[in-house]
Amino acid sequence: MPYKKGKGLVAAALVASLCLLPAGLVPAPVRAAGEALRADTRALKQADWQLARPYGRPMLDVAQGADTILGPATIPARQMVHFIRQRNPHPKLNAPLEDVVQAYYDEAGREGIRPDVALCQALKETGYFAYGGDVSPDQNNFCGLGATGNRVAGARFATPQIGVRAHIQHLLAYASTERPKTAIVDPRYELLAEKHPELYGKVDSWTGLNGRWAVPGKHYGQEILWMWTEAQTPDGTHDNLVTGFQKVFAHPDDAQAYLYRGILFFDRHDYWLAERDFRRALALDKTSPAAWYDLALTQQKRGELEASLASYDQAVACRPEYLQAWYNRGLVAMELKQDDKARQSFQEILRFSPQSADAANAMAVLYLRKGNADKAGSWLERAGQINSANPRIQANRQQFQTYLR
């Protein structure tokens, strides 16, 4: 079996076979090659189709020098727990979430791996511990070890603690030739050490994992770092606004200081003040993708959709692989009936991350709302192949069947 793992997943999007579709998720009727689907076009256009909600949290820019695998944590463990619960209130774990997070800080800290970023890698691999593909929660496999696609589930570990340890040891094998300080439980550690001298101890950055940990995985490391940056974003319900003012007073020429304070205003629904700070950040750094993105979010909140769309255009121009900006841009374009821009947005996501189930589902909804059953059906099938456990995809596929003639 080749060492490279063909996953390239985003969040919980693991490739799942249609034959494993949940009960009630009926496949499309068998039809001859070239035969068009027959459907109630009017009903398709008028039906209520489910989409993943837009990304709603403002963000900071990724800090310089943040790419190293080795190093200390930046984010406290309790903040990571809060970050995960905001995105998945019911993680599928065999131990309390707090214990699993602490295991990452203990195991990674012992080996000199950055605990918070390693945990973000686990969140990317499992979709915030929601799963939905080849790897199941009972395996305690948080990084897809041995899961090479085509329904190969990969390694299984007796406890969450051992699963975390295996993940950290596998990262250590990439980043250092120093042996783990505990007994080796990573089933692929020795394989990498003995058979892949070009990798063993040679990959010291998260972006260096691109195309190696995951294939094709062109932006694998970047997506982990974006998630880590999102976890650092101040939360207005927990961070005192005084902190934001202190940052601006201490660093009046730093765009990130204004972003930080603007995010706190945003969380307090002071959108006018938030927009003012985001524009100040842009006055200092017009190439800040986060500043354009945060401005777009604020304009959405104020109902300024055309302006929001223009700001998303700027965000993706500054960072072409900005998946959150592309997704929100697509939804805004759909609302404005600008279908070409919506289609482009979701296609860009799939170009960077082919395993984005939500983007494939959004493409399906775009065609459903136009009454195009053939293209909608194809996209729904693709979305279901990516993640058969996604409830929005399940609901859309079930409803779609009721309109077929």
C-alpha positions in Angstrom: 0.0 0.0 0.0 1.5 3.4 -0.9 2.3 5.6 2.0 0.5 8.7 0.7 -3.0 9.0 1.9 -5.6 10.1 -0.6 -7.9 12.0 1.6 -7.6 15.7 0.9 -10.7 16.2 3.1 -12.2 19.4 4.4 -13.7 19.4 7.8 -15.9 16.2 8.0 -15.9 15.6 4.3 -14.5 12.1 4.0 -15.3 10.0 0.9 -18.1 7.6 1.5 -19.6 5.1 -0.8 -23.2 5.4 -1.9 -23.8 1.9 -0.9 -23.4 3.0 2.7 -26.1 5.7 2.5 -28.3 6.0 5.6 -31.7 4.4 5.6 -34.2 6.6 3.8 -31.6 8.2 1.6 -32.9 6.7 -1.6 -30.6 6.8 -4.7 -31.9 8.3 -7.9 -33.8 6.1 -10.2 -31.8 4.0 -12.7 -32.0 5.6 -16.2 -30.6 4.9 -19.6 -27.4 6.7 -20.7 -28.3 10.2 -21.9 -31.9 10.0 -20.6 -32.9 13.2 -18.8 -34.5 13.2 -15.4 -38.1 14.1 -15.4 -39.2 16.3 -12.5 -41.8 18.8 -11.4 -39.8 21.9 -12.4 -42.1 24.4 -10.8 -42.0 22.5 -7.5 -38.2 22.3 -7.7 -38.0 26.1 -8.0 -40.4 26.8 -5.2 -39.2 24.2 -2.7 -37.2 25.1 0.4 -33.8 23.5 0.0 -31.2 23.3 2.7 -27.8 25.0 2.6 -25.0 25.2 5.2 -25.3 28.6 6.9 -22.8 31.3 6.0 -19.7 31.7 8.0 -20.5 34.3 10.5 -17.4 35.0 12.6 -14.9 37.7 11.7 -11.3 36.7 11.6 -7.8 37.9 12.1 -5.0 37.4 9.5 -2.7 34.4 9.9 0.3 35.7 11.9 3.7 35.6 10.3 5.9 32.7 11.5 2.9 30.6 12.4 3.8 27.7 10.1 6.1 25.7 12.3 5.0 22.3 13.6 7.3 22.4 16.6 6.7 24.9 19.4 4.4 25.9 22.3 0.7 26.5 22.3 -0.6 30.0 21.7 -4.3 29.3 22.6 -5.3 28.1 26.1 -7.0 24.7 26.2 -10.2 26.1 27.6 -10.5 28.5 24.7 -10.1 25.5 22.3 -12.9 23.7 24.1 -15.1 26.8 23.7 -14.2 27.1 20.0 -15.1 23.4 19.3 -18.4 23.6 21.2 -19.4 26.7 19.2 -19.1 24.6 16.0 -20.2 21.2 17.3 -22.2 21.2 20.6 -22.2 17.4 20.5 -18.8 16.0 19.5 -18.7 12.3 18.8 -16.0 11.3 21.3 -15.4 8.4 23.7 -14.4 10.8 26.5 -15.4 14.2 27.6 -14.3 16.9 25.1 -12.3 18.6 27.9 -10.3 15.4 28.4 -9.5 15.0 24.7 -8.4 18.6 24.4 -6.2 18.2 27.5 -4.8 15.1 26.0 -3.6 17.1 23.0 -1.9 19.6 25.3 -0.3 16.9 27.4 0.9 14.6 24.5 1.9 17.4 22.1 3.5 19.4 24.9 5.7 16.4 25.9 7.0 16.0 22.3 7.4 19.7 21.5 4.6 19.8 19.0 2.3 22.8 19.0 -0.8 21.4 20.8 -3.4 24.0 19.6 -2.4 23.6 15.9 -2.3 19.8 16.2 -5.8 19.9 17.6 -6.9 22.0 14.7 -5.6 19.3 12.4 -7.7 16.8 14.2 -10.7 19.1 13.8 -10.1 19.4 10.1 -9.7 15.6 9.7 -12.9 14.8 11.7 -15.1 17.8 10.9 -15.0 19.1 14.5 -15.4 15.5 15.7 -18.6 15.0 13.7 -17.0 12.4 11.3 -19.2 11.2 8.4 -17.0 9.0 6.2 -14.5 6.1 6.3 -13.3 6.7 9.9 -15.9 6.3 12.6 -15.8 7.8 16.1 -15.3 4.4 17.9 -11.8 4.1 16.3 -10.4 7.0 18.4 -8.5 7.9 15.2 -8.3 11.7 15.0 -6.0 12.2 12.1 -7.0 9.5 9.5 -4.0 7.3 10.2 -4.2 4.5 7.7 -7.4 5.7 6.1 -6.4 5.7 2.5 -9.8 6.1 0.9 -12.1 3.6 -0.8 -13.8 2.6 2.5 -10.5 1.8 4.2 -11.2 2.9 7.8 -7.6 2.9 9.0 -6.1 2.4 12.5 -8.1 1.8 15.6 -6.9 2.8 19.1 -8.1 1.5 22.5 -8.7 4.9 24.1 -8.9 8.6 23.0 -5.6 9.2 24.9 -3.8 6.6 22.8 -5.4 7.9 19.6 -4.1 11.4 20.5 -0.6 10.0 21.2 -0.5 8.2 17.9 -1.5 11.5 16.1 1.3 13.4 17.9 3.9 10.7 17.2 3.0 10.8 13.5 3.5 14.5 13.4 6.8 14.1 15.3 8.0 11.7 12.6 7.6 14.4 10.0 9.1 17.2 12.0 12.0 15.6 13.9 14.3 12.6 14.0 14.1 12.6 17.8 12.3 9.5 18.9 9.0 9.8 20.9 9.4 10.0 24.7 6.7 7.3 25.1 6.3 3.9 23.6 5.4 4.1 20.0 1.7 3.5 19.3 1.6 5.1 15.8 1.4 2.1 13.5 3.0 4.1 10.6 5.9 5.7 12.5 8.5 3.1 11.7 7.3 2.9 8.1 7.9 6.6 7.6 11.2 6.5 9.5 12.6 3.5 7.6 11.0 3.8 4.1 10.7 7.5 3.6 14.0 9.2 4.5 13.0 12.1 2.3 10.2 12.9 4.8 11.4 11.6 8.2 12.4 14.6 10.2 12.4 16.8 7.1 8.9 18.4 7.2 8.9 21.1 9.9 6.0 23.2 8.7 2.2 22.7 8.4 2.2 23.7 4.8 5.0 21.2 4.2 2.3 18.5 4.8 0.6 19.6 1.6 0.4 16.6 -0.7 2.1 14.4 1.8 -0.2 13.9 4.7 -3.2 14.3 2.4 -3.3 13.8 -1.4 -3.8 16.0 -3.3 -4.1 18.3 -0.3 -2.8 21.4 -2.1 -3.8 23.7 0.7 -4.0 21.2 3.5 -1.6 23.1 5.8 -3.1 26.4 5.1 -6.6 25.2 6.0 -5.2 24.0 9.4 -3.6 27.4 10.0 -6.8 29.2 9.0 -8.7 27.2 11.5 -6.1 27.9 14.2 -6.4 31.6 13.4 -10.2 31.4 13.7 -9.8 29.8 17.1 -7.7 32.8 18.2 -10.3 35.3 17.2 -11.6 37.3 20.2 -15.1 36.5 21.3 -17.0 39.5 22.5 -18.9 37.5 25.0 -15.6 36.5 26.7 -13.1 39.3 25.9 -13.3 42.6 27.6 -13.6 45.5 25.1 -10.9 47.3 27.1 -8.4 44.8 25.7 -9.3 45.9 22.2 -8.8 49.6 23.1 -5.5 48.7 24.7 -4.3 47.0 21.6 -5.2 50.0 19.4 -3.5 52.5 21.8 -0.4 50.3 22.0 -0.2 49.7 18.3 -2.0 52.5 16.4 -0.3 51.6 13.1 -1.1 47.9 13.3 -4.1 46.8 11.2 -4.5 43.7 13.3 -5.1 45.8 16.4 -8.1 47.4 14.7 -9.3 44.1 13.4 -9.2 42.8 17.0 -11.2 45.7 18.4 -13.6 45.6 15.4 -14.4 42.0 16.1 -15.3 42.8 19.7 -17.7 45.5 18.4 -19.1 43.1 15.9 -19.9 40.6 18.7 -21.7 43.3 20.5 -23.8 44.0 17.4 -22.2 47.5 17.2 -21.8 47.1 13.4 -21.2 50.7 12.6 -18.3 50.8 15.0 -17.1 47.4 13.8 -17.1 48.7 10.2 -15.2 51.8 11.1 -12.4 49.7 12.7 -12.3 47.3 9.7 -12.0 50.3 7.4 -9.2 51.7 9.5 -7.4 48.3 9.2 -7.8 48.5 5.4 -6.4 52.1 5.4 -3.3 50.6 7.0 -3.2 47.4 4.9 -5.3 47.2 1.8 -4.0 43.7 1.2 -5.4 42.2 4.4 -7.8 39.4 3.4 -9.3 39.3 6.9 -10.1 43.0 6.9 -12.0 42.7 3.6 -13.8 39.6 4.8 -14.7 41.1 8.2 -16.0 44.2 6.4 -18.1 42.0 4.1 -19.6 40.3 7.1 -20.5 43.6 8.7 -22.1 44.9 5.5 -24.2 41.7 5.3 -25.4 42.3 8.9 -26.4 45.8 7.8 -28.3 44.5 4.8 -25.8 46.1 2.3 -25.6 43.0 0.1 -24.1 44.6 -3.0 -21.4 46.3 -0.9 -20.8 43.0 0.9 -20.4 41.1 -2.4 -17.8 43.7 -3.6 -15.9 43.3 -0.3 -15.9 39.5 -0.7 -14.5 40.1 -4.2 -11.6 42.0 -2.6 -11.1 39.3 0.1 -10.6 36.5 -2.5 -8.5 38.7 -4.7 -6.1 39.1 -1.7 -6.3 35.4 -0.9 -7.6 33.3 -3.7 -7.9 30.2 -1.5 -10.1 31.9 1.1 -12.7 29.3 1.3 -15.0 31.0 3.8 -15.1 34.1 1.7 -15.9 32.2 -1.4 -18.7 30.4 0.3 -20.3 33.5 1.8 -19.8 35.3 -1.6 -21.7 32.5 -3.3 -24.6 32.7 -0.8 -24.8 36.5 -1.2 -24.7 36.2 -5.0 -27.6 33.7 -4.8 -29.6 36.1 -2.8 -28.9 38.8 -5.3 -29.9 36.4 -8.2 -26.4 36.7 -9.6 -26.2 33.0 -10.4 -22.9 33.2 -12.4 -21.1 34.6 -9.5 -22.6 32.1 -7.1 -21.6 29.2 -9.4 -18.1 30.6 -9.7 -17.8 30.9 -5.9 -18.8 27.3 -5.2 -16.6 26.0 -8.1 -13.6 27.8 -6.7 -14.1 26.1 -3.3 -14.3 22.7 -5.1 -11.2 23.5 -7.1 -9.2 24.1 -3.9 -11.0 21.5 -1.8 -12.7 18.8 -4.0 -14.1 17.2 -0.8 -16.2 20.1 0.3 -19.7 18.6 0.7 -21.3 21.9 1.5 -20.0 23.5 -1.7 -21.3 20.5 -3.8 -24.6 20.8 -2.0 -24.8 24.5 -2.8 -24.2 23.8 -6.4 -27.1 21.4 -6.3 -29.4 24.0 -4.7 -28.3 26.6 -7.3 -29.6 24.2 -10.0 -32.7 23.1 -8.0 -33.8 26.7 -7.8 -33.5 27.0 -11.6 -35.5 23.8 -12.1 -32.6 21.9 -13.7 -33.2 18.4 -12.4 -30.4 16.8 -14.3 -27.6 19.0 -13.0 -29.1 19.2 -9.6 -29.3 15.4 -9.3 -25.7 15.1 -10.4 -24.5 17.5 -7.8 -26.6 16.0 -5.1 -25.1 12.6 -5.9 -21.6 14.0 -5.7 -22.4 15.7 -2.4 -23.7 12.4 -1.0 -20.6 10.6 -2.1 -18.4 13.1 -0.2 -20.4 13.0 3.0 -23.4 10.7 3.3 -24.0 11.7 6.9 -24.5 15.4 6.2 -28.1 16.1 7.3 -28.6 18.9 4.7 -27.6 16.7 1.9 -29.8 13.9 3.2 -32.8 16.2 3.4 -32.3 17.6 0.0 -31.8 14.2 -1.6 -34.9 12.8 0.0 -37.0 15.9 -1.0 -35.6 15.7 -4.5 -36.9 12.2 -4.9 -40.5 13.3 -4.2 -40.4 15.7 -7.2 -39.2 13.1 -9.7 -41.8 11.7 -12.1 
